Amino acid sequence: MIMITTPVAAVAQETQTIRGLVLDEDTQQPVVGAMVWMDSVKGKSFATDSSGAFVIAHVPVGKRYLYVRHIAYSPVERYEVTLLAGKEATVAIALKEAVWAIDEVVVAYSEKEQKGGAEIVPTAVNRYAGNVRDPLRMLSSVVGVQNLSDDKNDLVVRGNSPIGVLWMLEGCEIFNPNHFSASGGTGGAVSVFNPDMMGVSTLYTGAFPARFGNVLSAVFDAKLRNGSMHKFEHYAQLSNVDCNAGSEGYLKKGTASYNLAYRQSFVEAIEKVSASYKNKLGATPDFKDFAAKLRFLHRRGATNVWAVGGLSQIDVEAGNGVNSTTLDIGNKTTTLSVGVGESLFLSDHVSLNANLYTSQLGTKNVKQDHDYTGQGGLPSTVFTDTEQRYGFNATLTAKVSAKNVLSAGLSSSMVSSHVVNDERQFPEDTLFYYALEKQYGTLNAFTEWKCRFGAGWESTLGVHYFYLHLNSSQSVEPRASLSWKPAKAHHITLYAGMYSRQNPVGMYFTQEHVAGGGFTQPYLSFDFMKSAQVAISYRATPLPQWSMEVNGYYQHHYNVAVSQYSRSYSALNLAYYFDDIYLLYQKLEATGIGRCYGVEISTRLSGESGYYAQLNGSLFSAKARGYDKQWYNTTFNNTYALTALVGKEIPLSPHRKYALTIDISGMLAGGRRYTPLDVEASAQQMKIIYDETLRNAKQYAPYSRVDAKVGLLYNAKAVTHILSFDFRNVFDTENIYEQVELPLKGEIFTYTVYQLRFFPVLSYKILFST
């Protein structure tokens, strides 16, 4: 409490430096001679140099706003920057070239605003309540994203399965970037993305740009932050969830930098510090991850070298529950992505970006089923899956004129998959995994034309090509958007496109034992899951600090796997449970369809006094048609979601040397879907039998949760201390995860599993420079 009692009457004002780049939005080349103003430096402007850079020194700490002007570009207003005494602020501001027509400047919006989605700013990940410093959990605050699972960070977008998500890192396609992930899934307990290493990243929730392929529901385009080129900065953080440290600085001042970070679970750190705690803390999740980025500037561009990796493990011993032992469960995950990227300016209007990379994911799941019926239990399950991707991609962008921008790209990869399933030899099963090792290639190509014409109109036309060597599947996907800005504060966009996603690799690899010996792969020939999507978006900025957005969309999915045995099932339900993988044992055919449609409303307020408020609401329907040609709710069709965020920074002393931050988030959504039990049939046969005719017809009680975070910030000279208390589920709400049914000695026993209850996170962080 020393920070609070320190005298403040004679406190000097702490300042910091803003270093920025102003770039052309299309080619990413520097914009020379742009003028930059700042709200707290009245009457003074700063011009960008030959590299597009500007420096504003001695800026008071706190929230600041930048304004950028250039005669050939549309202006940028109120670019928000948060300054801490312990760390310089580094920004990159993209300008769109203006179209002059009859002395009128036509201002167009950025690609992100045309295509839908949201930018993820690192400072928001550290500040928003309830996300436990996981960038992917923070995405639940984005309109259109609904995740009702507290134990996983799956991206459920517009009622779609998470298996349709494309993960990108530094422009490269990677595997599931999560700790404790399951094979074929797209989520986990916590992301390997360290929020202190993240640059400004983008989540696309629909109408994806032509450069993205192998996607059905969402794209998370993650970026790593560049290290400082001018000074050395460091941080360390300790919480009851993890321990975290990082450092950045220059290898050669002004031209080469590094940025490094390491994180480890708190429990594992405690066990290492004191051997007496080893094996005494129960089934605790252990995880560690690292991230690194090197950047080298040269005369014609920049070279980036980056790496992100993680290890995680948890072992749960069977306990005495429901009068018997049940399961031993073990999970081990390893992930690593490494790449080298080159950005070249071939001329003043042509740029080239190219990457060489590898992404690897290994999972091992062990499940020992015990005897809980008195009739003989199931044998153990050991499932291992190792996937490696080696890839190359290149994108060429040419600005033909201020009105026309052309881009084209090529991406190729070789994937090696090694799957071993040693388990459950049920006599009724005819399909099963087998030890397999396969190599196959993928090819993606795209071209896109962006045209800006008079009276606020802009169009984008593109096509994407996707080829899978494993079974020679291919897809040609046209995409288009048309936007109109009828007035300065209003913007309307229409878009439509075709998209495709390869099926989970385990589906292709499933083998069937045939009479007389030998095996076939009945699902190897399955074509991509495909989708046709249309949407309309209206955005408005009635006031500089107030923005709002309304979206409407319709999605038609087809070529979806359905089951001849479980006739109401659809692959659009995959991803919440690891046991979903066992549906691959059931005769599948790719004749299913699905549809998702809905409306979304989002509004946000942000003021210069340090407050923000955001309210999102969505109504939607997500249904799938099974093998029986009947329509059913998908597992993710909770029909509505409402999220709210509000926060305020309260200065406790002059010049924000001391400040209190208060952040509150809340969510209300329809409950998780489930299929009711056929009680009579289950009791007669003494095994669990669900009523297939009521697939996902029932819902648990609505999901609701309120999180709160309180932080105390102290800005000393070149040092910032942050003490925070993050309270997840502050009202200790009992949200249902699932209802479990067990056949026990002649009757069906049912009990309820609840999601995470009240969970406090205490954290201390220090940032300083040397």
Residue pairs with C-beta under 8 A, 6 or more apart in sequence:
3 658
3 712
3 714
3 721
4 652
4 658
4 712
8 652
8 653
8 654
8 657
8 658
11 653
11 654
11 655
11 657
12 655
13 60
13 654
13 655
13 657
14 60
14 61
14 85
14 655
14 656
14 657
14 715
14 716
14 717
15 57
15 58
15 59
15 60
15 61
15 85
16 59
16 61
16 83
16 84
16 85
16 87
16 88
16 89
17 55
17 56
17 57
17 58
17 59
17 88
17 89
18 38
18 55
18 56
18 59
18 64
18 66
18 81
18 83
18 88
18 89
18 90
18 91
19 53
19 54
19 55
19 88
19 89
19 90
19 91
19 228
19 229
19 230
20 36
20 53
20 54
20 55
20 56
20 66
20 90
20 91
20 92
20 93
21 30
21 48
21 51
21 52
21 53
21 54
21 91
21 92
21 93
22 30
22 31
22 34
22 36
22 48
22 52
22 54
22 68
22 70
22 93
22 95
23 29
23 30
23 31
23 52
23 92
23 93
23 94
23 95
24 30
24 31
24 73
24 94
24 95
24 97
24 399
25 94
25 95
25 96
25 97
25 110
25 111
26 96
26 97
26 397
26 399
26 405
26 450
27 345
27 349
27 350
27 351
27 397
27 399
28 94
28 343
28 351
28 353
28 397
29 52
29 345
29 348
29 349
29 351
30 48
30 50
30 51
30 52
30 53
31 48
31 52
31 70
31 73
31 95
32 48
32 49
32 50
32 52
33 47
33 48
33 70
34 47
34 48
34 52
34 54
34 68
34 69
34 70
34 73
34 95
35 45
35 46
35 47
35 68
35 69
35 70
36 45
36 46
36 47
36 48
36 54
36 56
36 66
36 67
36 68
37 44
37 45
37 46
37 66
37 67
37 68
37 69
38 56
38 59
38 64
38 65
38 66
38 67
39 64
39 65
39 67
39 608
40 59
40 60
40 64
41 56
41 59
46 54
46 55
46 56
47 54
48 54
59 83
60 83
60 655
60 656
61 83
61 84
61 85
61 655
61 656
61 715
62 82
62 83
62 610
62 649
62 651
62 656
62 659
63 80
63 81
63 82
63 83
63 608
63 610
63 649
64 80
64 81
64 82
64 83
65 77
65 78
65 79
65 80
65 81
65 608
66 76
66 78
66 79
66 81
66 91
66 93
67 75
67 76
67 77
67 78
67 79
68 75
68 76
68 79
68 93
68 95
69 75
70 95
72 97
72 98
72 402
73 95
73 96
73 97
73 98
74 95
74 96
74 97
74 98
74 105
74 107
74 108
75 107
76 93
76 95
77 544
78 544
78 545
79 91
79 93
80 606
81 89
81 91
82 89
82 123
83 89
84 713
84 715
84 720
84 767
85 715
85 716
85 717
85 718
85 719
85 720
86 233
86 235
86 715
86 716
86 718
86 719
86 720
86 766
86 767
86 768
86 769
87 233
87 235
87 720
87 767
87 769
88 228
88 230
88 231
88 233
88 769
90 225
90 226
90 228
92 200
94 110
96 107
96 108
96 109
96 110
97 399
97 402
98 105
98 106
98 107
98 402
99 105
99 106
99 108
99 402
99 403
99 452
99 453
99 454
100 402
101 454
101 455
102 454
106 452
106 454
106 455
106 456
106 457
106 485
107 456
107 485
107 488
108 452
108 456
108 458
108 483
108 485
109 458
109 483
109 485
109 491
109 539
111 209
112 118
112 119
112 202
112 204
113 491
113 493
113 539
114 458
114 460
114 481
114 483
114 493
114 495
115 204
115 206
115 207
115 208
115 209
115 481
115 495
116 204
116 205
116 206
116 207
116 495
116 535
116 537
116 551
117 142
117 202
117 203
117 204
117 205
117 206
117 219
118 142
118 143
118 202
118 203
118 205
119 200
119 201
119 202
120 135
120 138
120 139
120 198
120 200
120 201
120 202
120 203
121 200
122 195
122 196
122 198
122 199
122 200
122 225
124 138
125 131
125 133
125 134
125 135
125 138
125 195
125 198
126 133
126 195
126 196
127 647
127 661
127 663
127 709
127 711
128 138
128 141
128 645
128 647
128 663
128 665
128 709
129 663
129 664
129 665
129 707
129 708
129 709
129 726
129 727
129 728
130 137
130 665
130 705
130 707
130 709
130 726
130 728
131 137
131 138
131 140
132 190
132 241
132 726
132 728
132 761
133 195
133 239
133 241
133 242
133 244
133 763
134 153
134 190
134 191
134 193
134 195
135 191
135 193
135 195
135 198
135 201
135 222
136 153
136 155
136 178
136 187
136 191
136 193
136 220
137 147
137 153
137 191
139 145
139 153
139 155
139 203
139 220
140 146
140 147
140 643
140 667
141 614
141 616
141 643
141 645
141 665
142 203
142 205
142 616
143 205
143 549
143 551
143 600
143 601
143 602
143 616
143 617
143 618
143 643
144 157
144 158
144 205
144 206
144 551
144 600
144 618
145 155
145 156
145 157
145 203
145 205
145 218
146 156
146 157
146 159
146 618
146 636
146 638
146 641
146 669
147 153
147 154
147 155
147 156
148 156
148 638
148 669
148 671
148 672
148 703
148 735
149 187
149 576
149 737
149 755
150 705
150 735
150 737
150 755
150 756
151 189
151 737
151 755
151 756
152 187
152 188
152 189
152 576
153 178
153 187
153 188
153 189
153 190
153 191
154 162
154 185
154 186
154 187
154 575
154 576
155 162
155 165
155 186
155 187
155 203
155 217
155 218
155 220
156 162
156 636
157 164
157 165
157 205
157 206
157 217
157 218
158 205
158 206
158 217
158 553
158 555
158 596
158 598
158 618
158 620
158 622
159 596
159 598
159 620
159 621
159 622
159 634
159 636
159 637
159 638
160 216
160 217
160 218
160 555
160 572
160 596
160 622
160 636
161 217
161 571
161 572
161 573
161 574
161 575
161 634
161 635
161 636
162 185
162 186
162 187
162 217
162 575
163 184
163 185
163 186
163 216
163 501
163 504
163 571
163 574
163 575
164 215
164 216
164 217
164 218
164 501
164 529
164 531
165 186
165 215
165 217
165 218
165 219
165 220
166 173
166 212
166 213
166 214
166 215
166 218
166 219
166 220
167 173
167 174
167 175
167 176
167 177
167 186
167 220
167 222
168 174
168 212
168 219
168 220
168 221
168 222
169 177
169 222
169 223
169 224
169 306
169 308
169 337
169 339
169 359
170 222
170 223
170 224
170 304
170 306
170 339
170 341
170 355
170 357
171 341
171 353
171 355
171 393
171 395
172 337
172 339
172 355
172 357
172 359
172 391
172 393
173 214
173 359
173 389
173 391
173 411
173 413
174 337
174 357
174 359
174 389
175 335
175 337
175 359
175 360
175 361
175 387
175 389
176 185
176 186
176 187
176 188
176 335
176 361
177 191
177 192
177 193
177 222
177 308
177 335
177 337
178 186
178 187
178 188
178 189
178 190
178 191
178 192
178 333
178 335
179 188
179 189
179 190
179 191
179 192
179 285
179 287
179 289
179 310
179 312
179 333
180 188
180 189
180 190
180 285
180 287
180 312
180 314
180 331
180 333
181 187
181 188
181 333
181 335
181 361
181 363
182 331
182 363
182 365
182 578
182 581
183 363
183 365
183 383
183 385
183 419
183 506
183 581
184 385
184 504
184 505
184 506
184 574
184 575
184 580
184 581
185 575
185 578
186 575
187 575
188 312
188 333
189 285
189 287
189 312
190 287
192 289
192 291
192 308
192 309
192 310
192 335
193 222
193 291
193 308
194 244
194 246
194 261
194 263
194 289
194 290
194 291
196 235
196 237
196 244
196 246
196 261
197 224
197 225
197 246
197 259
197 261
197 291
197 293
197 308
198 222
198 223
198 224
198 225
199 223
199 224
199 225
199 226
200 223
201 220
201 221
201 222
201 223
202 219
202 220
202 221
203 218
203 219
203 220
203 221
204 212
204 218
204 219
204 220
204 221
205 218
206 218
206 495
206 533
206 535
206 551
206 553
206 555
207 479
207 481
207 495
207 496
207 497
207 533
207 535
208 215
208 219
208 479
208 497
208 499
209 448
209 460
209 462
209 479
210 446
210 447
210 448
210 460
210 462
210 463
210 464
210 479
211 395
211 407
211 409
211 446
211 448
211 464
212 219
212 464
213 411
213 444
213 446
213 464
213 465
213 466
213 477
213 500
214 442
214 444
214 466
214 500
214 501
214 502
215 499
215 501
216 499
216 500
216 501
216 529
216 531
216 557
224 259
224 291
224 293
224 306
224 308
225 259
225 293
226 257
226 259
226 293
226 295
227 248
227 249
227 250
227 257
227 258
227 259
227 293
227 294
227 295
228 248
228 249
228 250
228 257
229 250
229 253
229 254
229 255
229 256
229 257
229 297
230 250
230 253
230 254
231 249
231 250
231 769
231 770
232 247
232 248
232 249
232 250
232 769
232 770
233 247
233 248
233 249
233 767
233 768
233 769
233 770
234 245
234 246
234 247
234 248
234 767
234 768
234 769
234 770
235 244
235 245
235 246
235 247
235 765
235 766
235 767
235 768
236 244
236 245
236 765
236 766
237 243
237 244
237 245
237 763
237 764
237 765
237 766
238 244
238 266
238 763
238 764
238 765
239 266
239 761
239 762
239 763
239 764
240 266
240 760
240 761
240 762
240 763
241 265
241 266
241 761
241 763
242 263
242 264
242 265
242 266
243 263
243 264
243 265
243 266
243 269
244 261
244 262
244 263
244 264
245 261
245 262
245 263
246 259
246 260
246 261
246 262
247 258
247 259
247 260
248 257
248 258
248 259
248 260
249 257
249 258
250 256
250 257
250 258
251 257
251 258
251 294
251 296
254 297
255 296
255 297
255 298
256 294
256 295
256 296
256 297
257 294
257 295
258 292
258 293
258 294
258 295
259 291
259 292
259 293
259 294
260 290
260 291
260 292
261 290
261 291
261 292
262 288
262 289
262 290
263 288
263 289
263 290
264 287
264 288
265 284
265 285
265 286
265 287
265 288
267 281
267 284
267 285
267 286
268 284
268 286
268 287
268 288
270 277
270 281
271 277
271 278
271 281
283 314
283 315
283 316
283 317
284 314
285 312
285 313
285 314
286 312
286 313
286 314
287 310
287 311
287 312
287 313
288 310
288 311
288 312
289 308
289 309
289 310
289 311
290 307
290 308
290 309
290 310
291 306
291 307
291 308
291 309
292 306
292 307
292 308
293 304
293 305
293 306
293 307
294 304
294 305
294 306
295 302
295 303
295 304
295 305
296 302
296 303
296 304
300 344
300 345
300 346
301 342
301 343
301 344
301 345
301 351
302 342
302 343
303 340
303 341
303 342
303 343
304 339
304 340
304 341
304 342
304 343
305 339
305 340
305 341
306 338
306 339
306 341
307 336
307 337
307 338
307 339
308 335
308 336
308 337
309 334
309 335
309 336
309 337
309 338
310 333
310 334
310 335
310 336
311 333
311 334
312 331
312 332
312 333
312 334
313 330
313 331
313 332
313 333
314 329
314 330
314 331
315 328
315 329
315 330
316 327
316 328
316 329
316 330
317 328
318 325
318 326
318 327
318 328
318 368
318 370
319 325
319 326
322 372
322 742
322 744
322 749
322 751
323 744
324 370
324 371
324 372
324 744
325 370
325 371
325 372
326 369
326 370
326 372
327 367
327 368
327 369
327 370
328 366
328 367
328 368
328 370
329 365
329 366
329 367
329 368
330 364
330 365
330 366
330 367
331 363
331 364
331 365
331 366
332 362
332 363
332 364
333 361
333 362
333 363
333 364
334 360
334 361
334 362
335 360
335 361
335 362
336 358
336 359
336 360
337 357
337 358
337 359
337 360
338 357
338 358
339 355
339 356
339 357
339 358
340 355
340 356
340 357
341 353
341 354
341 355
341 356
342 352
342 353
342 354
342 355
343 351
343 352
343 353
344 351
344 352
344 353
344 354
345 351
346 352
349 398
349 399
349 400
350 396
350 397
350 398
350 399
351 396
351 397
352 394
352 395
352 396
352 397
353 394
353 395
353 397
354 392
354 393
354 394
354 395
355 391
355 392
355 393
355 394
356 391
356 392
357 390
357 391
357 392
358 388
358 389
358 390
358 391
359 388
359 389
359 391
360 386
360 387
360 388
360 389
361 385
361 386
361 387
362 384
362 385
362 386
362 387
363 383
363 384
363 385
363 386
364 382
364 383
364 384
365 381
365 382
365 383
365 384
365 578
366 380
366 381
366 382
366 383
367 380
367 381
368 380
368 381
369 377
369 378
369 379
369 380
369 381
370 377
371 377
372 742
372 744
373 686
373 743
373 744
373 745
374 745
375 686
378 424
379 423
379 424
379 425
380 423
381 421
381 422
381 423
381 424
382 420
382 421
382 422
382 423
383 420
383 421
383 422
383 423
383 433
383 581
384 418
384 419
384 420
385 417
385 418
385 419
385 420
385 505
385 506
386 417
386 418
387 415
387 416
387 417
387 418
387 505
388 415
388 416
388 417
389 413
389 414
389 415
389 416
390 413
390 414
390 415
391 411
391 412
391 413
391 414
392 411
392 412
392 413
393 409
393 410
393 411
393 412
393 444
394 409
394 410
394 411
395 407
395 408
395 409
396 407
396 408
396 409
397 405
397 406
397 407
398 405
398 406
398 407
399 405
400 406
402 452
403 451
403 452
403 453
404 449
404 450
404 451
404 452
405 449
405 450
406 447
406 448
406 449
406 450
407 446
407 447
407 448
407 450
408 445
408 446
408 447
408 448
409 444
409 445
409 446
409 447
410 443
410 444
410 445
411 442
411 443
411 444
411 445
412 441
412 442
412 443
412 444
413 441
413 442
414 439
414 440
414 441
415 439
415 440
415 441
415 442
416 437
416 438
416 439
417 436
417 437
417 438
417 439
417 440
417 505
417 509
418 436
418 437
419 433
419 435
419 436
419 437
419 505
419 506
419 509
420 433
420 435
420 436
421 432
421 433
421 434
421 435
422 435
429 585
430 512
430 513
430 585
431 510
431 511
431 512
431 522
431 584
431 585
431 586
431 587
432 510
432 511
432 513
432 585
433 506
433 509
433 510
433 511
433 584
434 509
434 511
434 519
436 509
436 511
438 470
438 509
440 468
440 469
440 470
441 469
442 466
442 467
442 468
442 469
442 502
443 465
443 466
443 467
443 469
444 464
444 465
444 466
444 467
445 464
445 465
446 462
446 463
446 464
446 465
447 462
447 463
448 460
448 461
448 462
448 463
449 460
449 461
449 462
450 458
450 459
450 460
451 458
451 459
451 460
451 461
452 458
453 459
456 484
456 485
456 486
457 482
457 483
457 484
457 485
458 482
458 483
458 484
459 480
459 481
459 482
459 483
460 479
460 480
460 481
461 479
461 480
462 478
462 479
462 480
463 476
463 477
463 478
463 479
464 476
464 477
464 479
465 474
465 475
465 476
465 477
466 474
466 475
466 477
466 500
466 528
467 473
467 474
467 475
468 474
468 502
468 528
470 508
470 524
471 508
471 524
471 525
471 526
473 502
473 526
473 527
473 528
475 498
475 500
475 528
475 530
476 498
477 497
477 498
477 499
477 500
478 497
478 498
479 495
479 496
479 497
479 498
480 495
480 496
480 497
481 493
481 494
481 495
481 496
482 493
482 494
482 495
483 491
483 492
483 493
483 494
484 491
484 492
484 493
485 491
485 492
486 492
489 540
489 541
489 542
490 538
490 539
490 540
491 538
491 539
491 540
492 536
492 537
492 538
492 539
493 536
493 537
493 538
493 539
494 534
494 535
494 536
495 534
495 535
495 536
495 537
496 532
496 533
496 534
496 535
497 532
497 533
498 530
498 531
498 532
498 533
499 530
499 531
499 532
499 533
500 528
500 529
500 530
500 531
501 528
501 529
501 530
501 531
502 528
502 529
503 523
503 526
503 528
503 529
503 561
503 571
504 574
504 581
506 581
506 584
507 523
507 526
507 561
507 571
507 584
507 588
508 521
508 523
508 524
508 526
509 521
510 521
510 522
510 523
510 584
510 585
511 519
511 520
511 521
512 519
512 520
512 521
512 522
513 519
514 520
522 587
522 588
523 561
523 584
523 588
526 559
526 561
526 588
526 590
527 559
527 590
528 559
529 557
529 558
529 559
529 560
529 561
529 571
529 590
530 557
530 558
530 559
531 555
531 556
531 557
531 558
532 555
532 556
533 553
533 554
533 555
533 556
534 553
534 554
535 551
535 552
535 553
535 554
536 551
536 552
536 553
537 549
537 550
537 551
537 552
538 549
538 550
538 551
539 547
539 548
539 549
540 547
540 548
540 549
541 547
541 548
542 548
545 605
545 606
545 607
545 608
546 603
546 604
546 605
547 603
547 604
548 601
548 602
548 603
548 604
549 600
549 601
549 602
549 603
550 599
550 600
550 601
550 602
551 599
551 600
551 601
552 598
552 599
552 600
553 596
553 597
553 598
553 600
554 595
554 596
554 597
555 595
555 596
555 597
556 593
556 594
556 595
557 572
557 593
557 594
557 595
557 596
557 624
558 592
558 593
558 594
559 590
559 592
560 570
560 571
560 572
560 590
560 591
560 592
560 593
560 594
560 624
561 570
561 571
561 588
561 589
561 590
561 592
562 569
562 570
562 571
562 588
562 589
562 590
562 591
562 592
562 625
562 626
562 627
563 569
563 583
563 586
563 587
563 588
563 626
563 627
564 586
564 587
564 588
564 589
564 627
565 586
565 587
566 583
566 586
566 692
567 626
567 627
567 628
567 692
568 626
568 627
568 628
568 630
568 632
568 692
568 693
568 695
569 583
569 586
569 626
569 627
569 695
570 592
570 594
570 624
570 625
570 626
570 632
570 634
571 588
571 592
572 592
572 594
572 622
572 624
572 634
573 580
573 624
573 634
573 635
573 636
573 696
574 580
574 583
576 635
576 636
589 627
591 627
592 624
592 625
592 626
592 627
593 624
593 625
594 622
594 623
594 624
594 625
594 634
595 621
595 622
595 623
596 620
596 621
596 622
596 623
597 620
597 621
598 618
598 619
598 620
598 621
599 618
599 619
599 620
600 616
600 617
600 618
600 620
601 616
601 617
601 618
602 614
602 615
602 616
602 617
603 614
603 615
604 612
604 613
604 614
604 615
605 611
605 612
605 613
605 614
606 612
606 613
610 648
610 649
610 650
610 651
611 646
611 647
611 648
611 649
612 645
612 646
612 647
612 648
613 644
613 645
613 646
613 647
614 643
614 644
614 645
614 646
615 642
615 643
615 644
615 645
616 641
616 642
616 643
616 644
617 640
617 641
617 642
617 643
618 640
618 641
618 642
619 639
619 640
620 637
620 639
620 640
621 637
621 639
622 633
622 634
622 636
622 637
623 631
623 632
623 633
623 634
623 637
624 631
624 632
624 634
625 631
625 632
626 632
626 695
630 693
632 695
632 696
632 697
633 673
633 695
633 696
633 697
634 673
634 696
635 672
635 673
635 696
636 673
637 673
637 696
638 669
638 670
638 671
638 672
638 673
638 699
638 703
639 670
640 669
640 670
641 667
641 668
641 669
641 670
642 667
642 668
642 669
643 665
643 666
643 667
643 668
644 664
644 665
644 666
644 667
645 663
645 664
645 665
646 663
646 664
646 665
647 661
647 662
647 663
647 664
648 661
648 662
649 656
649 659
649 660
649 661
649 713
650 659
650 660
650 661
650 662
651 658
651 659
652 658
652 659
652 660
656 715
657 714
657 715
657 716
658 712
658 713
658 714
658 715
659 712
659 713
659 715
660 710
660 711
660 712
660 713
661 709
661 710
661 711
661 712
661 713
661 724
662 708
662 709
662 710
662 711
663 708
663 709
663 710
663 711
664 706
664 707
664 708
664 709
665 706
665 707
665 708
666 704
666 705
666 706
666 707
667 703
667 704
667 705
668 702
668 703
668 704
669 702
669 703
669 704
670 699
670 702
670 703
671 699
671 700
671 701
671 702
671 703
671 736
672 699
672 700
672 703
672 736
672 737
672 738
673 696
673 698
673 699
674 696
674 698
674 699
674 700
674 738
674 739
675 690
675 691
675 692
675 694
675 695
675 696
675 697
675 698
676 690
676 691
676 694
676 697
676 698
677 688
677 689
677 690
677 691
677 741
677 748
677 750
678 689
678 690
678 691
679 748
681 689
682 688
682 689
682 741
682 743
682 748
683 746
683 747
683 748
686 743
686 746
687 743
688 741
688 742
688 743
688 748
700 736
700 739
701 735
701 736
703 735
704 733
704 735
705 728
705 729
705 733
705 735
706 729
706 730
706 731
706 733
707 726
707 727
707 728
707 729
707 730
708 726
708 727
708 730
709 724
709 725
709 726
709 727
710 724
710 725
711 722
711 723
711 724
711 725
712 722
712 723
712 724
713 720
713 721
713 722
714 720
714 721
714 722
718 768
718 769
719 766
719 767
719 768
720 766
720 767
720 768
721 764
721 765
721 766
722 763
722 764
722 765
722 766
722 767
723 763
723 764
723 765
724 762
724 763
724 764
724 765
725 760
725 761
725 762
725 763
726 760
726 761
726 762
726 763
727 758
727 759
727 760
727 761
728 756
728 758
728 759
728 760
728 761
729 756
729 757
729 758
729 759
730 758
731 758
732 757
732 758
733 757
734 754
734 757
735 754
735 755
736 752
736 753
736 754
736 755
737 753
737 754
737 755
738 752
738 753
739 750
739 751
739 752
739 753
740 750
740 751
740 752
740 753
741 748
741 749
741 750
742 748
742 749
742 750
742 751
743 749
